[in-house]
């Protein structure tokens, strides 16, 4: 799992514009093993969210969990022809189950979901008691 998180962090640094300190700063220099680094960053920086999908720039859209580079390029291209709605993002290929608390648009608002205390629990698997036998 650690190797996978390092691979994800490397990808975020190379293609998404993140800095090393942004990704590793939250957990005393270590990556969170329960959630991916982009989601961990978003949970630690909730003041940046929700992001208006119809107005935000490329750099900010790339930081939304559930949006990849291809999705962001499609969003920017689709915005030229009109206002995007929730269904449009689903058709574009955005992972809206992950992005819901972090975005807003005409027909979707996360309400208090972004500020809820148990937001991390929605994404991380519940702790599991391991057995010795």
PyMOL commands that set and color helices and strands:
alter all, ss='L'
color gray80, all
select helices_A, chain A and resi 2-15+20-24+37-44+46-48+58-61+69-79+86-92+96-102+119-123
alter helices_A, ss='H'
color red, helices_A
select strands_A, chain A and resi 51-52+103-104
alter strands_A, ss='S'
color yellow, strands_A
deselect
rebuild
show_as cartoon
